Amino acid sequence: MPTIKDVARRANVSVATVSRILNNLPGYSQETKERVLKAIEELGYYPNALARGLVSKKTNSIGVLFPSVSSMFSAEILGGIEQVAHERDSSVIVCHTAYNGTRTMKYLGLLREKQIDGVIFVSEVLKEEYYQALSEMDVPVVLVSTKSERFPLPYVKVDDRSAAYSATSYLIEKGHRRIGMISGNRSDPIAGIPRVEGYQAALQDHGIPVCDRYIVYADGFGFDKGLQCLPLLLSRAPEITAVFAASDEMAVAALSAANKLGIKVPDELSVMGYDNLRIAEMTVPSLTTVVQPLREMGETAARMLFGMMEEGEAVKSRIMPHRIVERESVKALN
């Protein structure tokens, strides 16, 4: 097994010079660098991804950026990404950027330093500063559970407006007309606004008036964000017979809040979720929800990214199918 000393001996330089070249530090000529890289290649000395990258121009690693949407949501997408990366002998660097993206630029800088081969950007608004940083990295990028009208990057997502329309229509078909909604952030253009628009469009198309007091907003989509939403919604609209929550974690929070209030689900109140996380099957009653194929979305995005990295091919954005899975949390009134 060759060592860094063997490389230094073969290239007729010091160990310190080899180390400086491997770590991309200054203090050597281009001729010296080429001699060291040739020695690395001849000896097969690949101590880490950085050294391999110097020779092959690849580090066999990709970066994935997640905001703090939901650990269960992220885990499903990440599972799909990691499966494909494993098949391609690549590693995955996961960066949690926080809900409002406060750490996004920091992590983009880190991924640039790591010389990753591609980036998957998940469930966050693609701001101009992010796009500029990604452009400077000069690597393929795929968006997941988000998209950008402004910047030409391929994406993988469901049609959030259509999925919310389907969820609300399902409740209407079950005989509900007084339907409340627990939404994410009211200004969120990715999963907030489109899902509210889908809910409202379904009501309007079925001749049901849209009532502002039937919608409550949370600062995010997690369980803790949604826990106070059902009591608030019921204080505004005690007459509702069903609730559509814009995430499964918020729907589970609604189930918990209903239990504390002594409200029986679904006999007294029906609850509908969105995502089909594994927890949806574990609740009592089990949760009727919109299936968002998160693992498949991760797999699809990763295959698109590797196609761009390996073949340089252009890829088309993908809208993934959604469907309703019926369980026990919705009661038919008709």
Secondary structure, 3 states (H helix, E strand, C coil): CCCHHHHHHHHCCCHHHHHHHHCCCCCCCHHHHHHHHHHHHHHCCCCCHHHHHHHHCCCCEEEEEECCCCHHHHHHHHHHHHHHHHHCCCEEEEEECCCCCCCHHHHHHHHHHCCCCEEEEECCCCCHHHHHHHHHHCCCEEEECCCCCCCCCCEEEECHHHHHHHHHHHHHHCCCCCEEEEECCCCCCCCCHHHHHHHHHHHHHCCCCCCHHHEEECCCCCHHHHCCHHHHHHHHCCCCCEEEECCHHHHHHHHHHHHHCCCCCCCCCEEEEEECCCHHHHCCCCCEEEECCHHHHHHHHHHHHHHHHHHCCCCCCEEECCEEECCCCCCCCC
